[in-house]
Amino acid sequence: MTTIKKILLIFFCLFMTSTVCAAGDISHSLRGSVRNDSVKSVEYYLKNEQYTDAMLELNKLLVAYPNEPKVYVLGAELLRKTGQLNEAEKMAKDALRLDFKNSAAYTALGYIYMDMALTSDQSDQRQKNLRNSFDHLFMASQYDPGNPMSHIGLAEAYSKNMQRNKAKDEILKAQELSFHNPEALYEIGQYYYKTNEYDKAEKYVEKSVKAGRNSFYRAHYTLGVMLEQKGEIKEAQQSYLAALRLKPDLSEAQERLDALIKVSYKENQAQTSTTQDLFETVDENLRDLMKADYYLMLDQYTEARDLYIKLLEKNPQNTSAVAGLAELYYLKWRAGYVSSGNFTSDAIYIIKAEPNNMNEIALLKFQMINERKIPEKVRQRLINLSITESFEYYDLLNEVRAEFLLGNYEECHSKLLRLLEMKLSNYEKFKVLKYLTYDNNYYEAILVLQELQKTYYHNEEIEPVEKRIRAKFQVAEDKVNEALELYKQKQYSAAIPIYEQVINCFPTYKSVYLHYARTLEKMENYEAAYSKINTYQKLYHLYPDDNPEISESEIKSIIDYLYKKMKEQINQKKI
């Protein structure tokens, strides 16, 4: 007996003990928001196959409300789902003893007896269980005619007994009653799938998805299987991703998705293309690498680092994993995090790595950690990477990144537009987006996101990335506002580190340069203020706002004023 079944058996015994010990009359109706929330939690756990959590929550409910039929019905469903049919039968019968008109209890017994019929070796026992299933599902339909589940059960029972016309009548009744019920629509789809009516099956599973888009993972997964069988690979991938967002540990969805990604990759490789694709190799480690890169885009450093190290322990020369690890530590340094205890051992992988066009930018960024200015050797190499004038995908991508790291934002923007004019695959666009987030180049990342959303069939996959990027904008805005409060209090020196922090994490955030310049002007540091306002002007033109903070004429006036004051200050120093 498995551990989960042992736990559930103990749980069943607790139910029965509590029932025997209970005294007094307790209302059968649900009372109180806490209890309703608990019931909803159990229903959610059952729907998502989290049986231990469901058991724990049900046990609490029984202790508080030992005479509540609903609790016993949920217990019966839990036991049935875990294959403990005899215990499930007893639990459902207890619900009926508490409320003999309880339609849900009759439905539960109907499905329990149907499962018993399917697992019966003896013909007479099978027929007996099937008759019991009919009887209880029929009683359920009489006490609650508007519930589609009893009709679906009757349709299945009739179908198994080769009574096709009666089965058809019942499933049609269920269809009429299931308009907004995702579970019922799903079960109708399953019924049609079992009867080999695949078009109808897909239709109703798709309806189930639409009715329960944000909660019913099984419908997304089943729809993915159906679409995959029809050869609609992109649509199937989208369904598997939707299922994984609702249930991240759904291994069968992850396995099918990984297999389809590899199929898509091989198909792309077989086609003539002017560009390379995202990955050079497709092997068993691809999933871990993709996950690690995705975690890093969302600043989930621990999860990303664990996967990169897992890959490097298998193969210390894994170019992509080395690059990801280097990017990770650069991002952590930019964000102001103290180096972890793993830094030294992790750094060995990076230091030993041989640079190539796919990892060199990452390795150069690693050399910039803890440096106030870009080391001269690194700067010279970035300059070389920025002037390759190549028409190859990776080379042009490196040009974009090198220009940004050098602070040449106009050139970076121009080259990114040139890169996007190439016939890039969705994987290539996603890779551009990934590296822009690694570089803290968020304005350009938004531009690529908008391009990607036009063609990428994993739109739900990039939503968290977009939210994370939008959060960067909000954090930068909040920090600038914090500095502005200090500015108003004439605490100029206290505002400076906040401006620097914003620039460190978001080098092209426009507003920070305007207010930084104004603060430096108040401190009579005109040369630095002049440099900051010129940067603001460049960014103002590169990334225009619908409602800019100031007009272009005002920017020009500030530049002229600061230039004049800077010259006066320089002349005074000479004297």
C-alpha positions in Angstrom: 0.0 0.0 0.0 1.4 3.4 -1.0 2.1 6.1 1.6 -0.7 8.3 0.2 -3.2 5.4 0.5 -2.1 4.7 4.0 -2.6 8.4 5.0 -6.0 8.4 3.3 -7.0 5.2 5.1 -6.2 6.8 8.4 -8.1 9.8 7.2 -11.2 7.6 6.5 -10.9 6.0 9.9 -10.9 9.5 11.5 -14.0 10.4 9.6 -15.8 7.3 10.9 -14.6 7.7 14.5 -15.7 11.4 14.5 -19.2 10.4 13.1 -19.7 7.8 15.9 -18.6 10.2 18.6 -20.6 13.2 17.3 -23.6 14.2 19.5 -26.4 16.6 19.0 -28.1 18.0 15.9 -25.9 20.1 13.6 -27.3 21.8 10.5 -26.7 20.1 7.2 -26.3 23.4 5.4 -22.9 25.1 5.0 -22.4 27.9 7.5 -19.8 30.6 7.7 -17.3 32.0 5.3 -14.3 30.0 6.8 -16.1 26.8 6.1 -17.2 27.8 2.6 -13.6 28.7 1.9 -12.4 25.3 3.2 -14.9 23.5 1.0 -13.7 25.5 -2.1 -10.1 24.7 -1.1 -10.9 20.9 -1.0 -12.6 21.1 -4.4 -9.6 22.9 -5.8 -7.2 20.4 -4.4 -9.2 17.5 -5.8 -9.4 19.1 -9.2 -5.7 19.6 -9.2 -4.9 16.1 -7.8 -3.4 17.5 -4.6 -4.7 14.7 -2.5 -2.7 15.1 0.7 -3.7 18.7 0.9 -7.4 17.8 0.3 -7.2 15.1 3.0 -5.8 17.5 5.6 -8.4 20.2 4.8 -11.2 17.6 4.9 -10.1 16.3 8.2 -10.4 19.8 9.7 -13.9 20.2 8.2 -15.0 16.9 9.8 -13.8 17.8 13.2 -15.7 21.1 13.1 -18.9 19.8 11.3 -19.1 16.0 11.7 -22.7 15.8 10.5 -22.2 17.7 7.2 -23.1 15.5 4.1 -21.0 17.7 1.8 -17.8 16.7 3.7 -18.5 13.0 3.3 -19.3 13.5 -0.4 -15.9 15.2 -0.9 -14.3 12.4 1.1 -15.9 9.8 -1.1 -14.6 11.6 -4.2 -11.1 11.8 -2.7 -11.1 8.0 -1.9 -12.5 7.1 -5.3 -9.8 9.2 -7.1 -7.1 7.3 -5.1 -8.6 3.9 -6.0 -10.0 3.1 -2.5 -13.5 2.2 -3.8 -14.8 0.2 -0.8 -13.9 3.1 1.6 -15.4 5.6 -0.9 -18.7 3.6 -1.0 -18.9 3.7 2.8 -18.2 7.5 2.9 -20.9 8.3 0.3 -23.4 6.1 2.1 -22.7 8.0 5.3 -23.6 11.2 3.4 -26.9 9.6 2.4 -27.6 8.6 6.0 -27.3 12.3 6.9 -29.4 13.5 3.9 -31.2 10.8 1.9 -32.1 13.4 -0.8 -28.5 14.4 -1.4 -28.0 14.3 -5.2 -24.2 14.7 -5.0 -24.0 11.6 -2.7 -26.0 9.6 -5.2 -23.8 10.8 -8.1 -20.7 9.9 -6.1 -22.1 6.4 -5.5 -23.0 6.1 -9.1 -19.5 6.7 -10.2 -18.0 4.5 -7.5 -20.1 1.6 -8.6 -19.2 2.3 -12.2 -15.5 2.1 -11.3 -16.2 -1.1 -9.4 -17.9 -2.5 -12.5 -14.9 -1.7 -14.6 -12.5 -3.4 -12.2 -14.7 -6.5 -11.6 -13.3 -9.8 -12.9 -16.6 -11.7 -12.5 -19.4 -11.0 -14.9 -22.2 -11.3 -12.3 -20.4 -8.8 -10.0 -19.8 -6.5 -12.9 -23.5 -6.5 -13.8 -24.5 -5.9 -10.2 -22.2 -2.9 -9.9 -23.4 -1.6 -13.2 -27.1 -1.9 -12.0 -26.1 -0.1 -8.8 -24.5 2.6 -10.8 -27.7 3.1 -12.9 -29.9 3.2 -9.8 -27.8 5.8 -8.0 -27.2 8.0 -11.0 -30.9 7.9 -11.8 -31.7 8.9 -8.2 -29.3 11.8 -8.5 -31.0 13.0 -11.7 -34.4 12.9 -9.9 -33.3 14.9 -6.8 -31.3 17.4 -8.8 -32.5 17.5 -12.4 -30.4 20.5 -13.3 -27.1 18.9 -12.5 -25.4 17.6 -15.7 -23.0 15.2 -13.9 -25.6 12.6 -13.2 -26.7 12.6 -16.8 -23.1 12.3 -18.0 -22.7 9.3 -15.7 -25.9 7.7 -17.0 -24.7 8.2 -20.6 -21.5 6.4 -19.7 -23.3 3.6 -18.0 -25.7 3.2 -20.9 -22.8 3.3 -23.4 -20.9 0.6 -21.5 -24.1 -1.5 -21.5 -24.4 -1.0 -25.3 -27.6 1.0 -24.9 -26.5 3.7 -27.4 -29.9 5.5 -27.9 -30.4 6.0 -24.2 -26.8 7.1 -23.8 -27.4 9.7 -26.5 -30.5 11.0 -24.8 -28.6 11.4 -21.5 -25.6 13.1 -23.0 -27.9 15.6 -24.9 -29.5 16.4 -21.6 -26.1 17.0 -20.1 -25.1 19.3 -23.0 -28.2 21.5 -22.4 -27.3 21.8 -18.7 -23.5 22.4 -19.0 -23.3 25.8 -20.6 -20.8 27.4 -18.2 -19.7 24.4 -16.2 -16.0 23.6 -17.1 -16.0 20.2 -15.3 -19.2 19.0 -16.9 -18.1 20.2 -20.4 -14.8 18.4 -19.9 -16.6 15.2 -18.9 -18.8 15.5 -22.0 -15.7 15.8 -24.1 -14.2 12.7 -22.4 -17.4 10.8 -23.1 -17.2 11.6 -26.8 -13.5 10.7 -26.8 -14.3 7.3 -25.4 -17.0 6.8 -28.0 -14.5 7.7 -30.8 -16.4 10.9 -31.7 -13.2 13.0 -31.8 -14.5 16.2 -33.3 -17.2 16.5 -30.7 -14.7 15.6 -28.0 -12.3 18.4 -29.0 -15.3 20.8 -29.3 -16.4 20.2 -25.7 -12.9 20.1 -24.2 -12.3 23.4 -25.9 -15.5 24.8 -24.4 -14.3 23.5 -21.0 -11.0 25.4 -21.5 -12.9 28.6 -22.2 -15.2 28.2 -19.3 -12.5 27.4 -16.8 -9.4 29.0 -18.4 -7.8 30.1 -15.1 -8.5 27.0 -13.0 -9.0 23.7 -14.9 -5.5 22.5 -15.9 -6.7 19.0 -17.0 -8.8 20.5 -19.8 -5.8 22.4 -21.2 -3.7 19.3 -21.1 -6.3 17.1 -22.8 -6.9 19.7 -25.5 -3.2 19.7 -26.1 -3.1 16.0 -26.6 -6.0 16.2 -29.1 -4.4 19.0 -31.0 -1.1 17.1 -31.1 -2.8 14.1 -32.5 -4.2 16.3 -35.3 -0.8 17.6 -36.0 -1.5 21.2 -34.8 1.8 21.5 -33.0 1.9 25.2 -32.2 -1.6 25.1 -30.7 -0.8 21.9 -28.7 2.3 23.6 -27.3 0.2 26.6 -26.2 -2.3 24.2 -24.4 0.5 22.4 -22.6 2.0 25.7 -21.5 -1.4 26.8 -20.2 -1.7 23.5 -18.2 1.8 24.0 -16.7 1.0 27.5 -15.6 -1.9 26.1 -13.6 -0.1 23.0 -12.4 3.7 23.4 -12.8 4.4 19.8 -11.6 2.3 18.2 -14.4 5.1 16.0 -15.7 3.2 14.6 -18.6 2.5 18.1 -20.0 6.2 19.1 -19.6 7.4 15.9 -21.3 5.0 16.4 -24.3 5.9 20.1 -24.5 9.7 19.3 -24.5 9.2 16.7 -27.2 7.2 19.2 -29.4 9.8 21.9 -29.0 12.4 19.5 -30.3 10.2 18.6 -33.2 9.6 22.2 -34.0 13.3 22.9 -33.8 14.2 20.1 -36.2 11.5 21.3 -38.6 12.9 24.8 -38.5 16.4 23.4 -39.1 15.2 21.5 -42.1 13.9 24.7 -43.7 16.0 27.1 -45.6 16.6 30.2 -43.5 18.7 33.4 -43.7 19.3 33.2 -40.0 20.4 30.6 -37.4 18.0 29.4 -34.9 18.1 29.8 -31.1 19.8 26.6 -30.2 22.7 24.9 -32.0 22.0 21.5 -30.4 18.9 19.8 -29.1 19.8 17.3 -26.4 18.4 16.0 -23.1 19.7 19.1 -21.2 17.8 21.6 -23.3 14.8 21.8 -20.9 17.0 22.6 -17.9 18.9 25.3 -19.9 15.6 26.9 -21.1 14.2 26.9 -17.6 17.4 28.4 -16.1 17.4 31.2 -18.7 13.7 31.9 -18.1 14.2 32.0 -14.3 17.1 34.5 -14.9 14.8 36.7 -17.0 12.5 36.9 -14.0 15.3 37.6 -11.5 14.8 34.2 -9.8 18.5 33.8 -9.2 18.6 30.8 -6.9 16.5 28.6 -9.2 18.5 29.7 -12.3 21.9 29.1 -10.5 20.9 25.6 -9.4 20.0 24.6 -12.9 23.2 26.1 -14.5 25.4 24.3 -11.9 23.5 21.1 -12.6 24.3 21.4 -16.3 28.0 22.4 -15.6 28.5 19.5 -13.3 27.6 17.2 -16.1 29.6 19.1 -18.7 31.9 22.0 -17.5 32.3 23.1 -21.1 28.6 23.8 -21.6 28.9 27.2 -23.3 25.3 28.3 -22.7 25.3 27.4 -19.0 28.6 29.2 -18.5 27.2 32.3 -20.2 24.0 32.1 -18.1 26.0 31.9 -14.9 28.2 34.9 -15.9 25.0 36.9 -16.7 23.5 35.9 -13.4 26.4 37.2 -11.3 26.6 40.4 -13.3 22.9 41.0 -12.7 23.2 40.3 -9.0 26.1 42.8 -8.8 24.1 45.4 -10.7 21.2 44.9 -8.3 23.5 45.4 -5.3 23.3 41.9 -3.9 26.3 40.6 -1.9 28.1 37.7 -3.5 27.0 34.4 -2.2 29.2 31.7 -0.7 29.1 29.8 -4.0 30.6 32.7 -6.0 34.2 31.4 -5.9 33.5 27.9 -6.9 31.0 29.0 -9.6 33.4 31.6 -10.9 35.9 28.8 -11.8 33.6 27.6 -14.6 33.4 31.1 -16.0 37.1 31.9 -15.8 38.1 28.7 -17.5 35.6 29.2 -20.4 36.8 29.9 -23.9 35.1 32.9 -25.5 33.1 32.6 -28.7 30.4 34.7 -30.3 27.7 33.2 -28.2 29.2 33.7 -24.8 31.8 36.5 -25.1 29.5 39.4 -24.0 28.6 37.5 -20.9 32.3 36.8 -20.1 33.2 40.4 -20.6 30.3 41.5 -18.3 31.6 39.2 -15.7 35.0 41.0 -15.8 33.1 44.3 -15.1 31.8 43.1 -11.7 33.0 45.3 -8.8 34.5 47.8 -11.2 33.5 51.4 -11.1 34.4 51.9 -14.7 34.7 49.4 -17.6 38.2 48.0 -17.5 40.1 49.2 -20.5 40.7 45.8 -22.0 37.0 45.0 -21.7 36.1 48.4 -23.3 38.4 47.8 -26.2 36.9 44.3 -26.8 33.4 45.7 -26.6 34.4 48.4 -29.2 35.7 45.7 -31.5 32.4 43.7 -31.1 30.4 46.8 -31.9 32.0 47.4 -35.3 31.9 44.0 -36.9 29.5 45.2 -39.7 28.4 41.6 -40.0 25.1 40.4 -41.3 25.1 37.3 -39.2 22.4 37.0 -36.4 24.8 36.4 -33.5 27.3 39.0 -34.6 24.6 41.7 -35.0 23.1 40.7 -31.7 26.5 41.2 -30.1 26.8 44.6 -31.7 23.5 45.7 -30.1 24.6 44.5 -26.7 28.1 46.0 -27.0 26.8 49.4 -28.0 24.5 49.4 -25.0 27.2 48.4 -22.5 29.4 51.2 -23.9 26.6 53.7 -23.4 26.1 54.3 -27.1 22.3 54.1 -26.8 21.5 55.6 -30.2 23.7 53.1 -32.0 22.2 50.3 -30.0 18.7 51.3 -30.9 19.6 51.6 -34.6 21.3 48.2 -34.8 18.4 46.6 -32.9 16.0 47.9 -35.5 18.3 46.4 -38.2 18.3 43.1 -36.4 14.5 43.0 -36.2 14.3 43.7 -39.9 15.9 40.2 -40.5 13.5 37.3 -40.9 13.9 36.1 -37.3 12.2 33.0 -35.9 10.2 33.3 -32.7 13.0 31.6 -30.9 15.5 34.2 -32.2 13.2 37.0 -31.1 12.9 35.5 -27.7 16.6 35.2 -27.4 17.0 38.9 -28.3 14.5 39.7 -25.6 16.3 37.5 -23.1 19.7 39.3 -23.6 18.1 42.7 -23.5 16.7 41.9 -20.1 20.1 40.5 -19.0 21.7 43.9 -20.0 19.0 45.9 -18.2 18.0 47.4 -21.6 14.3 47.6 -20.8 13.1 50.2 -23.3 14.4 48.0 -26.1 13.1 44.9 -24.4 9.6 46.4 -24.5 10.1 47.0 -28.3 11.0 43.4 -28.9 8.2 42.2 -26.7 5.7 44.0 -28.9 7.2 42.4 -32.0 7.2 39.0 -30.4 3.6 39.2 -29.3 2.5 39.5 -32.9 3.8 36.1 -33.8 4.7 34.1 -30.7 2.3 31.3 -29.9 3.5 31.2 -26.2 2.0 34.6 -25.4 1.1 33.4 -21.9 4.8 32.4 -21.4 6.0 36.0 -22.0 3.4 37.6 -19.8 5.5 37.1 -16.7 8.5 38.6 -18.5 6.5 41.6 -19.5 5.2 42.1 -15.9 8.8 41.8 -14.6 10.0 44.5 -17.0 7.1 46.8 -16.2 8.0 46.3 -12.5 11.5 47.6 -13.3 10.0 50.8 -14.6 7.8 51.1 -11.5 10.8 50.6 -9.2 12.8 53.2 -11.0 10.0 55.6 -10.8 9.5 55.0 -7.1 13.2 55.5 -6.5 13.3 58.8 -8.4 10.3 60.0 -6.5 12.2 59.1 -3.3 15.1 61.2 -4.4 12.8 64.1 -5.4 11.5 64.3 -1.8 15.1 64.7 -0.6 15.6 67.3 -3.4 12.7 69.3 -2.1 14.2 69.2 1.4 17.5 70.4 -0.1 19.2 67.2 0.9 21.0 67.0 -2.4 23.9 64.7 -1.3 21.5 62.2 0.1 19.6 62.1 -3.3 22.8 61.3 -5.3 23.2 57.6 -4.3 19.6 57.0 -5.1 20.0 58.4 -8.6 23.1 56.2 -9.0 21.2 53.1 -7.9 18.6 53.7 -10.5 21.1 54.2 -13.3 23.0 51.1 -12.2 19.9 48.9 -12.5 18.2 50.7 -15.4 20.9 52.7 -17.4 18.4 54.2 -19.8 15.6 55.3 -17.5 15.0 58.8 -18.8 13.6 60.6 -15.8 16.5 59.9 -13.5 19.0 61.9 -15.7 16.8 65.0 -15.7 16.4 65.1 -11.9 20.0 64.1 -11.4 21.1 67.0 -13.5 18.9 69.4 -11.5 20.3 68.1 -8.3 23.9 68.5 -9.5 23.1 72.0 -10.6 22.0 72.9 -7.1 25.3 71.5 -5.8 27.1 73.7 -8.5 28.6 70.6 -10.1 27.8 72.0 -13.6 30.0 69.8 -15.6 28.4 66.6 -14.3 25.0 68.2 -14.6 25.7 69.1 -18.2 26.7 65.5 -19.0 23.5 64.1 -17.4 21.1 66.5 -19.2 22.7 65.6 -22.5 22.1 62.0 -21.8 18.5 62.9 -21.0 18.1 64.7 -24.3 19.4 61.6 -26.2 17.0 59.3 -24.4 14.1 61.8 -24.8 14.5 61.5 -28.6 15.1 57.8 -28.6 12.1 56.9 -26.4 9.5 59.7 -26.7 6.6 59.9 -24.2 3.1 61.0 -25.0 3.2 63.4 -22.1 6.9 64.3 -21.5 8.0 65.8 -18.2 9.3 68.9 -20.0 9.3 70.2 -23.5 12.2 70.1 -25.9 12.7 73.9 -25.7 13.0 73.6 -21.9 15.7 70.9 -22.3 17.6 73.2 -24.7 17.3 76.1 -22.1 18.7 73.9 -19.4 21.6 72.7 -21.6 22.5 76.2 -22.6 22.3 77.4 -19.0 24.5 74.5 -17.7 27.0 75.0 -20.5 27.4 78.6 -19.6 27.8 77.9 -15.9 30.2 75.1 -16.7 32.4 77.4 -18.8 32.3 80.1 -16.1 33.4 77.5 -13.4 36.2 76.3 -15.6 37.5 79.8 -16.2 37.3 80.6 -12.5 39.5 77.6 -11.8 42.1 78.7 -14.3 42.3 82.1 -12.6 
